[in-house]
Amino acid sequence: MKKKSYCIVAFALLALVVSYYCLPYYARQALLHGHPGIDDLSLFARDTIRRASPCEEWPLSSRYNTRSLSPSDEAYLDRLGTVAFLVIRGDSILHEEYRGGWDESMTSNLFSATKSIVGLLVGVARGEGKIRSLDDPVGEYLPEFRAGRKARVTIRHLLTMSSGLNWDESYSSLFSLTTRGYYGRDLRALVGSLEAVEEPGEQFSYKSGDTQLLSFIVESAVGTSIGAYAGEKLWQPAGACRDAYWLLDKPGGDEKAFCCFHTGAREVARLGSLLLHGGAWRDRQLVPADYMAEATRPAAYLRDEFGGESLDYYGFQTWIMHYRGMVNPYFRGMLGQYIIAIPSRDAVVVRLGREREREYARESPRDLYRYMDMALALLDGEGEGSLPPRVEVTREEGGEDGDDQL
């Protein structure tokens, strides 16, 4: 009887091993590595985005770290695995803290905040005349989009997540296109095979494939990789003091433009400063101001995802938050990577961490608002009583199958 039990166990293990190796490569990698994390840099091939030489260090405010967060806010940061919380006013760091063994030299995967970097680069390419018009059909840059219904998809449709393409934005499924994009080895084939299943330019529908296509359009237009272009047009001109990294689908392959730029809080705050100052870094206009004005304005001509109302929270690969009487453009990534511009305070807020809240206030995770309140308290030095009331609109967890967007 004991021998028979051993045989059953051995057969079951053999079946599991055979089943594992029958899976596609990306599915095996997903099973092996599990849910993506902020410190997955070593799992993939990567492109290095070189720092500026000389670089431009952030000056420290005369009030640097003179005001502390409340004990409840400190506990909240710890509960969600925050590794960096940074507040910049003007051109100086007002508040900076690192947790969980992190420091300013360490990098985090920005996840979908990377999409906003691609959006900035589209603006640069258009400003240089490499992209003639945002209303150009995608097929003018990518041959796979020259026939059929998807020939009607334009760059503007991709920028506003209204392409109508059949990308599967699901993260819990082992076989979704997003899982294949993150763990697979051929992004060009993946997004090149997409088809238009809805009329483009009518409804906002978040799709990582739209951003990946934008990166290939930029590469086609400028004749270099999206990583090299980011270094030349954004990273070095903004005076970055540390190298950044962009994960690739394979050695020598393509950047995972929808998810996977790695950097630290101080460095990504430079891109937040571009968001705050209409595409300008100090006295240099890196992204055209007219493009930035449209990028940070809701694409209100589209229907939103909540029953067909006018879209009021997304522009060109950029989220737009309405809170306490303010309108704040921001970048957002899975697990709560946030880069927020607060124009009314001339401020940028960066939060990087390992988790986010599962409850949403309409289109945004609730922790986003908590970080805003923390930043406002540090910036204003006033209690909540002096601020307009919080947003209290609640809905279920976001993203398909209860997952946030990468």
C-alpha positions as CSV (number, residue, x, y, z in Angstrom):
1,M,0.0,0.0,0.0
2,K,2.9,2.3,0.9
3,K,4.6,1.6,-2.4
4,K,1.4,2.3,-4.3
5,S,1.1,5.7,-2.5
6,Y,4.7,6.6,-3.6
7,C,3.9,5.7,-7.2
8,I,0.8,7.9,-7.2
9,V,2.8,10.9,-5.8
10,A,5.6,10.3,-8.3
11,F,3.1,10.1,-11.2
12,A,1.4,13.3,-10.0
13,L,4.8,15.1,-9.8
14,L,5.7,13.9,-13.2
15,A,2.4,15.1,-14.6
16,L,3.0,18.5,-13.1
17,V,6.5,18.8,-14.5
18,V,5.2,17.8,-18.0
19,S,2.3,20.2,-17.8
20,Y,4.7,23.0,-16.8
21,Y,7.0,22.5,-19.7
22,C,4.1,22.3,-22.1
23,L,3.1,25.8,-21.2
24,P,4.2,28.8,-23.3
25,Y,7.4,30.5,-22.2
26,Y,5.7,33.5,-20.8
27,A,3.2,31.4,-18.7
28,R,6.1,29.4,-17.3
29,Q,7.8,32.6,-16.3
30,A,4.7,34.0,-14.7
31,L,4.3,30.8,-12.6
32,L,8.0,30.9,-11.7
33,H,8.1,34.6,-10.6
34,G,4.5,35.3,-9.6
35,H,3.1,38.7,-9.3
36,P,5.3,41.6,-10.5
37,G,7.2,43.6,-7.9
38,I,9.0,46.9,-7.7
39,D,12.4,45.3,-7.4
40,D,12.3,42.9,-10.4
41,L,15.2,44.6,-12.2
42,S,17.3,41.4,-12.2
43,L,14.6,39.2,-13.8
44,F,14.9,40.7,-17.3
45,A,17.3,42.1,-19.8
46,R,17.5,45.9,-19.7
47,D,18.6,49.0,-21.4
48,T,20.5,51.6,-19.4
49,I,19.5,55.2,-19.7
50,R,22.6,57.1,-18.8
51,R,22.7,60.0,-16.3
52,A,23.5,63.5,-17.3
53,S,27.2,64.6,-17.1
54,P,27.3,66.9,-15.3
55,C,24.1,66.3,-13.5
56,E,21.9,68.8,-11.6
57,E,21.3,67.8,-8.0
58,W,18.1,68.9,-6.4
59,P,18.8,71.6,-3.8
60,L,17.4,71.2,-0.3
61,S,14.8,73.6,0.9
62,S,15.6,75.7,4.0
63,R,12.7,73.8,5.5
64,Y,14.0,70.4,4.5
65,N,12.5,67.7,6.7
66,T,11.6,70.2,9.4
67,R,8.0,69.1,9.5
68,S,7.1,65.5,10.4
69,L,4.1,63.4,9.3
70,S,1.6,62.4,11.9
71,P,2.0,59.0,13.6
72,S,-1.1,57.8,11.8
73,D,0.4,58.8,8.4
74,E,3.7,57.2,9.3
75,A,1.8,54.0,10.1
76,Y,-0.1,54.2,6.9
77,L,3.1,54.5,4.8
78,D,4.4,51.4,6.5
79,R,1.2,49.4,6.2
80,L,1.3,49.8,2.4
81,G,5.0,49.1,2.1
82,T,6.1,52.6,1.1
83,V,9.8,52.8,0.2
84,A,10.0,56.5,-0.8
85,F,7.9,59.6,-0.1
86,L,9.2,62.9,-1.6
87,V,7.7,66.4,-1.8
88,I,9.3,69.1,-3.9
89,R,8.2,72.7,-3.9
90,G,9.6,74.9,-6.7
91,D,13.0,73.6,-7.4
92,S,13.9,72.3,-3.9
93,I,13.2,69.2,-1.9
94,L,10.9,70.0,1.1
95,H,10.4,66.5,2.5
96,E,12.1,63.2,1.8
97,E,12.0,59.8,3.5
98,Y,12.9,56.3,2.6
99,R,11.6,53.1,4.4
100,G,12.0,49.4,4.4
101,G,15.8,49.5,3.8
102,W,15.6,51.8,0.8
103,D,17.6,54.9,0.1
104,E,17.8,57.5,-2.7
105,S,20.1,55.4,-4.8
106,M,17.7,52.5,-5.2
107,T,15.3,52.1,-8.1
108,S,11.7,51.0,-8.4
109,N,9.8,49.7,-11.3
110,L,7.4,52.5,-12.1
111,F,5.0,50.1,-13.8
112,S,2.3,52.1,-15.7
113,A,3.8,55.4,-14.8
114,T,6.1,54.4,-17.6
115,K,3.2,55.0,-20.0
116,S,3.4,58.7,-19.2
117,I,7.1,58.8,-20.2
118,V,6.2,57.4,-23.6
119,G,3.5,60.0,-23.8
120,L,6.1,62.7,-23.2
121,L,8.3,61.3,-25.9
122,V,5.4,61.3,-28.4
123,G,5.2,65.1,-27.7
124,V,8.9,65.5,-28.3
125,A,8.8,63.7,-31.6
126,R,5.9,65.7,-32.7
127,G,7.6,68.9,-31.7
128,E,10.6,67.9,-33.8
129,G,8.4,67.2,-36.8
130,K,9.4,63.5,-36.7
131,I,5.7,62.8,-36.1
132,R,3.8,65.0,-38.5
133,S,0.4,65.0,-36.8
134,L,-1.3,63.3,-33.8
135,D,-4.1,62.4,-36.2
136,D,-1.8,60.4,-38.5
137,P,-3.0,56.8,-38.9
138,V,-0.8,54.3,-37.1
139,G,-0.3,52.6,-40.4
140,E,1.9,55.5,-41.6
141,Y,4.5,54.3,-39.1
142,L,3.7,50.6,-38.6
143,P,2.9,48.5,-41.7
144,E,0.8,46.0,-39.7
145,F,-1.9,48.7,-39.3
146,R,-2.4,49.6,-43.0
147,A,-5.3,47.2,-43.7
148,G,-8.7,46.5,-42.3
149,R,-10.6,48.2,-39.6
150,K,-7.4,49.0,-37.6
151,A,-6.2,51.2,-40.4
152,R,-8.5,53.9,-38.9
153,V,-6.6,53.9,-35.6
154,T,-4.6,57.1,-35.1
155,I,-1.8,58.2,-32.8
156,R,-4.4,60.4,-30.9
157,H,-6.5,57.3,-30.3
158,L,-3.6,55.5,-28.8
159,L,-2.6,58.5,-26.6
160,T,-6.1,58.7,-25.2
161,M,-6.6,54.9,-24.8
162,S,-9.5,54.9,-27.2
163,S,-8.1,52.7,-29.9
164,G,-10.8,50.0,-29.8
165,L,-8.1,47.3,-30.2
166,N,-8.6,43.9,-28.7
167,W,-6.0,44.0,-26.0
168,D,-6.8,41.9,-22.9
169,E,-6.0,44.1,-19.8
170,S,-6.2,41.3,-17.3
171,Y,-3.5,40.5,-14.7
172,S,-4.9,37.5,-12.8
173,S,-5.1,35.4,-16.0
174,L,-2.0,33.3,-16.8
175,F,-2.8,33.5,-20.5
176,S,-3.8,37.2,-20.9
177,L,-2.0,39.5,-23.4
178,T,-0.8,41.6,-20.4
179,T,0.9,38.5,-18.9
180,R,2.3,37.7,-22.2
181,G,3.6,41.2,-22.7
182,Y,5.2,41.3,-19.2
183,Y,6.9,37.9,-19.3
184,G,7.0,37.2,-23.0
185,R,9.8,37.7,-25.5
186,D,8.2,39.3,-28.6
187,L,6.3,42.5,-28.0
188,R,6.3,43.5,-31.7
189,A,4.5,40.3,-32.8
190,L,2.1,40.6,-29.8
191,V,0.9,44.2,-30.5
192,G,1.2,43.8,-34.3
193,S,-1.4,41.1,-34.3
194,L,-4.0,43.3,-32.5
195,E,-7.3,44.0,-34.3
196,A,-9.8,46.8,-33.9
197,V,-13.0,45.3,-32.4
198,E,-14.6,48.7,-31.5
199,E,-14.8,52.0,-33.3
200,P,-11.7,54.0,-32.4
201,G,-12.0,57.4,-30.9
202,E,-15.3,56.9,-29.1
203,Q,-14.6,55.5,-25.6
204,F,-11.8,55.4,-23.1
205,S,-10.7,51.8,-22.4
206,Y,-7.4,51.3,-20.7
207,K,-5.1,49.1,-22.8
208,S,-1.3,48.6,-22.2
209,G,-1.0,47.6,-25.9
210,D,-1.9,51.1,-26.9
211,T,1.2,52.4,-25.2
212,Q,3.5,49.7,-26.6
213,L,2.3,50.7,-30.1
214,L,3.1,54.3,-29.3
215,S,6.7,53.4,-28.5
216,F,7.1,51.6,-31.8
217,I,5.7,54.6,-33.6
218,V,8.2,56.9,-31.9
219,E,11.0,54.5,-32.8
220,S,9.9,54.4,-36.4
221,A,9.6,58.2,-36.6
222,V,13.0,59.0,-34.9
223,G,15.1,56.1,-36.1
224,T,16.3,55.0,-32.6
225,S,15.1,53.0,-29.6
226,I,12.6,54.5,-27.2
227,G,15.2,54.1,-24.5
228,A,17.9,56.0,-26.4
229,Y,15.4,58.7,-27.3
230,A,14.3,59.0,-23.6
231,G,18.0,59.5,-22.6
232,E,18.7,62.0,-25.3
233,K,15.6,64.1,-25.0
234,L,14.5,63.8,-21.4
235,W,16.8,62.1,-19.0
236,Q,20.1,63.9,-19.7
237,P,18.5,67.3,-20.5
238,A,16.6,67.1,-17.1
239,G,20.0,66.7,-15.4
240,A,19.4,63.2,-14.0
241,C,22.1,62.2,-11.5
242,R,21.6,58.5,-11.7
243,D,21.2,55.9,-14.4
244,A,17.8,54.6,-15.1
245,Y,16.9,51.2,-16.6
246,W,14.2,50.1,-19.0
247,L,13.3,46.4,-19.1
248,L,13.4,44.6,-22.4
249,D,11.4,41.7,-23.8
250,K,14.7,39.8,-24.5
251,P,18.4,40.6,-24.7
252,G,18.9,43.2,-27.4
253,G,15.1,43.4,-27.8
254,D,12.4,46.0,-27.3
255,E,11.6,48.1,-24.2
256,K,8.5,47.1,-22.3
257,A,7.1,50.6,-22.9
258,F,3.8,49.9,-21.1
259,C,5.3,49.1,-17.7
260,C,8.9,48.9,-17.0
261,F,11.0,52.0,-16.4
262,H,13.2,51.7,-13.3
263,T,14.4,54.7,-11.3
264,G,14.4,56.4,-7.9
265,A,12.2,59.0,-6.3
266,R,14.5,62.0,-6.8
267,E,15.1,61.2,-10.5
268,V,11.5,60.5,-11.5
269,A,10.5,63.8,-9.7
270,R,12.3,65.5,-12.7
271,L,9.6,64.1,-15.0
272,G,7.0,65.3,-12.5
273,S,8.5,68.8,-12.8
274,L,8.0,68.6,-16.6
275,L,4.4,67.8,-15.8
276,L,4.1,70.7,-13.4
277,H,5.8,73.3,-15.7
278,G,4.3,72.5,-19.0
279,G,7.2,70.4,-20.4
280,A,9.9,72.8,-19.2
281,W,12.9,71.8,-17.0
282,R,14.3,75.0,-15.4
283,D,14.9,77.3,-18.4
284,R,14.7,74.5,-21.1
285,Q,11.5,73.5,-22.9
286,L,11.9,69.7,-23.4
287,V,8.4,68.9,-24.4
288,P,6.3,71.4,-26.4
289,A,4.1,73.5,-24.2
290,D,1.0,73.2,-26.5
291,Y,1.3,69.4,-26.5
292,M,1.6,69.4,-22.7
293,A,-1.5,71.6,-22.4
294,E,-3.5,69.0,-24.3
295,A,-1.8,66.0,-22.6
296,T,-2.9,67.2,-19.2
297,R,-6.4,68.2,-20.2
298,P,-9.2,65.5,-20.1
299,A,-10.1,64.1,-23.5
300,A,-13.7,65.1,-22.8
301,Y,-14.9,64.2,-26.3
302,L,-14.6,60.5,-25.3
303,R,-17.0,58.5,-23.1
304,D,-15.6,57.3,-19.8
305,E,-15.7,53.8,-18.4
306,F,-18.6,54.4,-16.0
307,G,-21.6,54.3,-18.3
308,G,-20.8,56.7,-21.1
309,E,-20.3,60.0,-19.3
310,S,-17.8,62.5,-20.7
311,L,-14.2,61.5,-19.8
312,D,-12.8,63.8,-17.2
313,Y,-9.8,62.0,-15.7
314,Y,-7.4,61.1,-18.6
315,G,-5.5,63.0,-21.3
316,F,-2.5,61.8,-23.3
317,Q,-1.2,58.8,-21.3
318,T,-1.7,61.0,-18.2
319,W,-4.2,60.7,-15.4
320,I,-6.0,63.8,-14.1
321,M,-7.2,64.0,-10.5
322,H,-9.9,66.3,-9.2
323,Y,-9.5,66.8,-5.5
324,R,-10.3,69.4,-2.9
325,G,-11.0,72.0,-5.6
326,M,-7.7,71.3,-7.4
327,V,-7.0,69.7,-10.8
328,N,-3.7,67.7,-10.7
329,P,-2.2,65.7,-13.5
330,Y,-0.3,62.7,-12.4
331,F,1.5,59.5,-13.4
332,R,0.3,56.2,-11.9
333,G,1.7,52.7,-11.7
334,M,0.6,49.4,-10.2
335,L,1.3,49.0,-6.5
336,G,1.0,52.7,-5.9
337,Q,3.8,54.4,-7.9
338,Y,2.6,58.0,-8.0
339,I,4.2,61.1,-9.5
340,I,1.7,64.0,-8.8
341,A,1.9,67.6,-10.0
342,I,0.1,70.1,-7.7
343,P,0.1,73.4,-9.7
344,S,-1.7,75.3,-6.9
345,R,1.3,74.7,-4.6
346,D,4.1,74.6,-7.3
347,A,4.8,71.2,-6.0
348,V,5.6,67.6,-7.1
349,V,4.9,64.5,-4.9
350,V,6.4,61.1,-5.4
351,R,5.3,58.0,-3.7
352,L,6.9,54.6,-4.5
353,G,6.0,51.4,-2.7
354,R,5.0,47.7,-2.7
355,E,1.2,47.9,-2.2
356,R,-1.8,50.2,-2.8
357,E,-5.3,50.3,-1.4
358,R,-7.8,48.0,-3.1
359,E,-10.7,50.4,-2.7
360,Y,-11.2,53.1,-5.3
361,A,-12.8,56.6,-5.3
362,R,-14.3,56.5,-8.8
363,E,-11.3,56.0,-11.1
364,S,-8.5,56.4,-8.5
365,P,-7.2,54.2,-5.7
366,R,-8.0,55.7,-2.3
367,D,-4.4,55.8,-1.2
368,L,-3.7,58.4,-3.8
369,Y,-5.8,60.9,-1.8
370,R,-4.2,60.0,1.4
371,Y,-0.7,60.8,0.0
372,M,-2.2,64.1,-1.3
373,D,-3.4,65.0,2.1
374,M,0.0,64.2,3.6
375,A,1.8,66.4,1.0
376,L,-0.7,69.3,1.5
377,A,-0.1,69.2,5.3
378,L,3.7,69.3,4.7
379,L,3.3,72.1,2.1
380,D,0.8,74.2,4.0
381,G,1.6,73.4,7.6
382,E,-2.1,73.6,8.3
383,G,-4.7,71.1,9.6
384,E,-7.4,69.4,7.5
385,G,-10.0,72.0,8.7
386,S,-8.5,74.6,6.3
387,L,-8.9,72.3,3.3
388,P,-12.0,71.6,1.2
389,P,-13.6,68.2,2.0
390,R,-12.3,64.9,0.9
391,V,-13.7,63.0,-2.1
392,E,-16.1,60.3,-0.8
393,V,-17.2,58.6,-4.1
394,T,-16.5,54.9,-3.7
395,R,-16.5,51.9,-6.1
396,E,-15.1,48.4,-6.1
397,E,-11.5,47.5,-6.8
398,G,-10.1,48.8,-10.1
399,G,-8.9,47.1,-13.2
400,E,-10.1,43.8,-14.7
401,D,-10.5,41.0,-12.2
402,G,-9.9,43.4,-9.3
403,D,-6.3,44.3,-10.4
404,D,-4.9,47.7,-10.9
405,Q,-3.4,48.6,-14.2
406,L,0.3,47.9,-14.7
